[in-house]
């Protein structure tokens, strides 16, 4: 028996020297340690022996051989390179299929959340409106040059008491709707689709998106308007962006403002002396117009049943498409509505 | 509006660079959109806002510059000559609401030539073509004073001059050579025989001043802005003249412009005034009296502008200012400022000159507000959830073509009465149009694996009224097992909304086959299914499209709050069962049986394998189900599970059409 054990060990050493890789090693393990291995066979032979001491000694020897073999294999396993199972790490990845939000929704969310941080709440308005809410209540006379910028789609629905029905040409009617129904204090933003009969080209679309915002309370003033819009622009673009508040005219605000940010593309390179650089986005002006705003005209407050002697407010409106185009360097507004998957997959949430 | 800097310099001294001037004007509300040098002159392209008619003139621009630069406006008012009186003809205003005041000057013996260089430059640099000395003079005076003038060839006017509405069907060939049919909305100038001008918009070809003209009839007038607006809209054109009349002209300057033109014609064309005639009444210009509190102003602006600065700014702007106590001012607006109506208008004047940039920004303490737009919040939640399922959001046009809708057999939609093009002439009553466009667009570009959603309104005609309904659309194409993918999406969606009690009902819907209606508490909330072959062929679509549409208001109304649901910690064990199901029988029968027998020990089941083979009977589908068992109270023994599983096997094998293998 002793002989058999040592012969087995020799055999094992011989086999071991032939092992080349992990697969050989696994074969070796099955051969010497598996259920049908010679070692197991030896164990069954122990029962044939009669001498108890012999039995114990043999058992001990077989066991030590088994342990030896198993520790050698284990040791060898660690050092063996598994060449056969080599994974080609340069193989193309399997595609994860990602969902995503439309970039206009993303920008909408970012803008809304900045204003929500300041205490504004979001209230959406309807897209089908009437002349009263789209024009008259906002101090826009039905026949006046100030209406020329608000070309409007009219609808074949019978006229209501509030005039002809139309697709809203801006989000400002939401401001009127909220003020008609609610008493101040109010601080609301209202995002949504708006429509104007504009011929479609790289910068025009008959459908686009706006966000309207306004706050009405006792003591709201022009410096608050500047504060809120400065906070917004710095949060949205970057903290080093500069703002320019220019006097303008809107029928529904007085004083009225147009707000520019310093060009986020060229960072006003043109201002450097001797620079010939002309930015294609700001056209060398160094400023980008981003929104219109102003103190709500007292007549507008009165139109909504709010006492303008007690309350004052500011309002602002911005084009989401335009702001998204500026921020992400999108050069054609049509990309938003084509929904080309190669466009969609560039933005997530 | 385009202005020449040299022209402006006739009226005010400018000691800063054109570039500096531009930014100064821009910051005062007169946005310079373009600055360009032209010879020695500079061209300023200025956006004149709709409230400032008075900025449509060199005087207006120069006055603004004089305020910004603290310079004097060098404006000389010409002495108005009204003698001799016009005897040759009468001026008759037949439509006094449309024309308040009309002046005609008959100037005889004019010599038509080209204008001198300086005059040509003035008009050219303001964007108007140089024609001849007479026409250029009228344009020069219009540019300077802001009141349009028109010169007729007097010898071509027959008899009196009438200002009246056109008769339907009357015709006029205008200076641009176009024959125009006229309507009641058009105000015209006519003589005894014919129409000679589209009043305030454009003169007539027949009475145009040309190289043979000897005598000129010079018109200046105040027309109703609304009348001119309607008239030029009807005629479909905008001119330098109509643009100004539509916004307003200052009647005090009317005489000045007419007089200055008269003088220039005498000087540059050797003409002589033969007769001055007028009709109507020069409208009275009203000066507004407004009292102002300095404190109110500063609290409205959040500023601290001292009284002295306010007074200085206002007097510069030609307002009369009087002290009314230590905190008050009484302000009288200049006659030409039609836009000044109330206090806030004065506030704006003060702050725009004082400088918007000098007001410190400050964040207000906004009040708590509890009213939330629940539907918006609901949509916001869906927008954050649906991308988790691998869907990409799309945004498509709400305005579609009626023709496309007809292809879908759609009934009524709300039409646009003034569409731009036929492709966009109606509001969509379904989101399907946008989804189909998107899928087709991407398939045509060899993109597969399309999974989209859109959240938007549809618009429904409701008798004489309308409804805007917020909807969710789902669309997939070019993936495997599309229907069951979409079904899974819908189940996940309902799960997300914690709607446990719902039913999928087979239904036949127009444009769809294999469609399931989603019903909650007997209310259909939406559907999903496969686009009908017929529609596909019509659209020339090669791939199948699976589409679903849901009413968001209804989904929101059934939404339940998400609460933690405890789950059993005891082990889950499973047993497999291979089944055949005859093709005319629904899987529902198997599912129902498993639930019925498995009762509280059933955890779940799913299909783990599907067999296809020629050796299998063709009338059935074969698959393996893995059924999971679990108890909420204890560990199930192997024998218990075997018993339940055997019961399920037995029960299933009794059912017709089900083969247990």
HADDOCK unambig.tbl for C-alpha pairs under 7 A between the chains (distance, minus, plus):
assign (segid A and resid 97 and name CA) (segid B and resid 390 and name CA) 5.95 0.50 0.50
assign (segid A and resid 98 and name CA) (segid B and resid 390 and name CA) 4.76 0.50 0.50
assign (segid A and resid 99 and name CA) (segid B and resid 387 and name CA) 3.91 0.50 0.50
assign (segid A and resid 99 and name CA) (segid B and resid 388 and name CA) 5.97 0.50 0.50
assign (segid A and resid 99 and name CA) (segid B and resid 389 and name CA) 6.44 0.50 0.50
assign (segid A and resid 99 and name CA) (segid B and resid 390 and name CA) 3.62 0.50 0.50
assign (segid A and resid 99 and name CA) (segid B and resid 391 and name CA) 4.21 0.50 0.50
assign (segid A and resid 99 and name CA) (segid B and resid 392 and name CA) 4.64 0.50 0.50
assign (segid A and resid 100 and name CA) (segid B and resid 387 and name CA) 4.92 0.50 0.50
assign (segid A and resid 100 and name CA) (segid B and resid 391 and name CA) 6.43 0.50 0.50
assign (segid A and resid 100 and name CA) (segid B and resid 392 and name CA) 4.55 0.50 0.50
assign (segid A and resid 100 and name CA) (segid B and resid 393 and name CA) 6.04 0.50 0.50
assign (segid A and resid 101 and name CA) (segid B and resid 387 and name CA) 6.67 0.50 0.50
assign (segid A and resid 101 and name CA) (segid B and resid 392 and name CA) 6.06 0.50 0.50
assign (segid A and resid 101 and name CA) (segid B and resid 393 and name CA) 4.93 0.50 0.50
assign (segid A and resid 102 and name CA) (segid B and resid 393 and name CA) 5.07 0.50 0.50
assign (segid A and resid 102 and name CA) (segid B and resid 394 and name CA) 5.84 0.50 0.50
assign (segid A and resid 119 and name CA) (segid B and resid 366 and name CA) 5.76 0.50 0.50
assign (segid A and resid 119 and name CA) (segid B and resid 368 and name CA) 6.97 0.50 0.50
assign (segid A and resid 121 and name CA) (segid B and resid 372 and name CA) 6.65 0.50 0.50
assign (segid A and resid 122 and name CA) (segid B and resid 372 and name CA) 6.84 0.50 0.50
assign (segid A and resid 122 and name CA) (segid B and resid 373 and name CA) 6.44 0.50 0.50
assign (segid A and resid 123 and name CA) (segid B and resid 372 and name CA) 6.84 0.50 0.50
assign (segid A and resid 123 and name CA) (segid B and resid 373 and name CA) 5.11 0.50 0.50
assign (segid A and resid 124 and name CA) (segid B and resid 373 and name CA) 6.97 0.50 0.50
assign (segid A and resid 124 and name CA) (segid B and resid 376 and name CA) 6.77 0.50 0.50
assign (segid A and resid 143 and name CA) (segid B and resid 226 and name CA) 6.90 0.50 0.50
assign (segid A and resid 145 and name CA) (segid B and resid 50 and name CA) 6.10 0.50 0.50
assign (segid A and resid 145 and name CA) (segid B and resid 247 and name CA) 6.84 0.50 0.50
assign (segid A and resid 146 and name CA) (segid B and resid 50 and name CA) 5.21 0.50 0.50
assign (segid A and resid 153 and name CA) (segid B and resid 416 and name CA) 6.37 0.50 0.50
assign (segid A and resid 153 and name CA) (segid B and resid 418 and name CA) 6.08 0.50 0.50
assign (segid A and resid 153 and name CA) (segid B and resid 419 and name CA) 6.92 0.50 0.50
assign (segid A and resid 154 and name CA) (segid B and resid 416 and name CA) 5.63 0.50 0.50
assign (segid A and resid 154 and name CA) (segid B and resid 417 and name CA) 5.51 0.50 0.50
assign (segid A and resid 154 and name CA) (segid B and resid 418 and name CA) 6.22 0.50 0.50
assign (segid A and resid 155 and name CA) (segid B and resid 414 and name CA) 6.67 0.50 0.50
assign (segid A and resid 155 and name CA) (segid B and resid 415 and name CA) 5.76 0.50 0.50
assign (segid A and resid 155 and name CA) (segid B and resid 416 and name CA) 4.56 0.50 0.50
assign (segid A and resid 155 and name CA) (segid B and resid 417 and name CA) 5.46 0.50 0.50
assign (segid A and resid 156 and name CA) (segid B and resid 414 and name CA) 6.28 0.50 0.50
assign (segid A and resid 156 and name CA) (segid B and resid 415 and name CA) 5.47 0.50 0.50
assign (segid A and resid 156 and name CA) (segid B and resid 416 and name CA) 6.11 0.50 0.50
assign (segid A and resid 156 and name CA) (segid B and resid 417 and name CA) 5.88 0.50 0.50
assign (segid A and resid 157 and name CA) (segid B and resid 464 and name CA) 6.36 0.50 0.50
assign (segid A and resid 157 and name CA) (segid B and resid 465 and name CA) 6.52 0.50 0.50
assign (segid A and resid 158 and name CA) (segid B and resid 464 and name CA) 6.14 0.50 0.50
assign (segid A and resid 185 and name CA) (segid B and resid 367 and name CA) 6.49 0.50 0.50
assign (segid A and resid 187 and name CA) (segid B and resid 366 and name CA) 6.98 0.50 0.50
assign (segid A and resid 197 and name CA) (segid B and resid 420 and name CA) 6.09 0.50 0.50
assign (segid A and resid 207 and name CA) (segid B and resid 397 and name CA) 6.82 0.50 0.50
assign (segid A and resid 221 and name CA) (segid B and resid 299 and name CA) 6.70 0.50 0.50
assign (segid A and resid 221 and name CA) (segid B and resid 300 and name CA) 4.85 0.50 0.50
assign (segid A and resid 221 and name CA) (segid B and resid 301 and name CA) 5.12 0.50 0.50
assign (segid A and resid 221 and name CA) (segid B and resid 302 and name CA) 5.46 0.50 0.50
assign (segid A and resid 222 and name CA) (segid B and resid 300 and name CA) 6.43 0.50 0.50
assign (segid A and resid 222 and name CA) (segid B and resid 301 and name CA) 4.44 0.50 0.50
assign (segid A and resid 222 and name CA) (segid B and resid 302 and name CA) 5.85 0.50 0.50
assign (segid A and resid 223 and name CA) (segid B and resid 301 and name CA) 6.07 0.50 0.50
assign (segid A and resid 223 and name CA) (segid B and resid 302 and name CA) 5.06 0.50 0.50
assign (segid A and resid 223 and name CA) (segid B and resid 359 and name CA) 6.06 0.50 0.50
assign (segid A and resid 223 and name CA) (segid B and resid 360 and name CA) 5.89 0.50 0.50
assign (segid A and resid 223 and name CA) (segid B and resid 361 and name CA) 4.76 0.50 0.50
assign (segid A and resid 223 and name CA) (segid B and resid 362 and name CA) 5.50 0.50 0.50
assign (segid A and resid 224 and name CA) (segid B and resid 361 and name CA) 6.16 0.50 0.50
assign (segid A and resid 224 and name CA) (segid B and resid 362 and name CA) 4.99 0.50 0.50
assign (segid A and resid 224 and name CA) (segid B and resid 363 and name CA) 5.23 0.50 0.50
assign (segid A and resid 224 and name CA) (segid B and resid 364 and name CA) 5.47 0.50 0.50
assign (segid A and resid 226 and name CA) (segid B and resid 361 and name CA) 4.73 0.50 0.50
assign (segid A and resid 226 and name CA) (segid B and resid 362 and name CA) 6.78 0.50 0.50
assign (segid A and resid 227 and name CA) (segid B and resid 361 and name CA) 4.05 0.50 0.50
assign (segid A and resid 227 and name CA) (segid B and resid 362 and name CA) 4.28 0.50 0.50
assign (segid A and resid 227 and name CA) (segid B and resid 363 and name CA) 4.76 0.50 0.50
assign (segid A and resid 228 and name CA) (segid B and resid 363 and name CA) 5.73 0.50 0.50
assign (segid A and resid 245 and name CA) (segid B and resid 356 and name CA) 6.14 0.50 0.50
assign (segid A and resid 245 and name CA) (segid B and resid 357 and name CA) 6.56 0.50 0.50
assign (segid A and resid 246 and name CA) (segid B and resid 26 and name CA) 6.91 0.50 0.50
assign (segid A and resid 246 and name CA) (segid B and resid 27 and name CA) 5.23 0.50 0.50
assign (segid A and resid 246 and name CA) (segid B and resid 29 and name CA) 6.06 0.50 0.50
assign (segid A and resid 246 and name CA) (segid B and resid 356 and name CA) 6.89 0.50 0.50
assign (segid A and resid 247 and name CA) (segid B and resid 27 and name CA) 6.50 0.50 0.50
assign (segid A and resid 247 and name CA) (segid B and resid 28 and name CA) 6.01 0.50 0.50
assign (segid A and resid 247 and name CA) (segid B and resid 29 and name CA) 4.16 0.50 0.50
assign (segid A and resid 247 and name CA) (segid B and resid 352 and name CA) 6.01 0.50 0.50
assign (segid A and resid 248 and name CA) (segid B and resid 29 and name CA) 5.23 0.50 0.50
assign (segid A and resid 249 and name CA) (segid B and resid 49 and name CA) 5.94 0.50 0.50
assign (segid A and resid 249 and name CA) (segid B and resid 51 and name CA) 6.99 0.50 0.50
assign (segid A and resid 254 and name CA) (segid B and resid 344 and name CA) 6.01 0.50 0.50
assign (segid A and resid 254 and name CA) (segid B and resid 345 and name CA) 6.55 0.50 0.50
assign (segid A and resid 254 and name CA) (segid B and resid 348 and name CA) 6.46 0.50 0.50
assign (segid A and resid 255 and name CA) (segid B and resid 344 and name CA) 6.89 0.50 0.50
assign (segid A and resid 255 and name CA) (segid B and resid 348 and name CA) 4.66 0.50 0.50
assign (segid A and resid 337 and name CA) (segid B and resid 395 and name CA) 5.87 0.50 0.50
assign (segid A and resid 337 and name CA) (segid B and resid 396 and name CA) 5.38 0.50 0.50
assign (segid A and resid 337 and name CA) (segid B and resid 397 and name CA) 6.98 0.50 0.50
assign (segid A and resid 338 and name CA) (segid B and resid 438 and name CA) 6.86 0.50 0.50
assign (segid A and resid 339 and name CA) (segid B and resid 394 and name CA) 5.90 0.50 0.50
assign (segid A and resid 339 and name CA) (segid B and resid 438 and name CA) 6.09 0.50 0.50
assign (segid A and resid 340 and name CA) (segid B and resid 442 and name CA) 6.13 0.50 0.50
assign (segid A and resid 341 and name CA) (segid B and resid 442 and name CA) 6.75 0.50 0.50
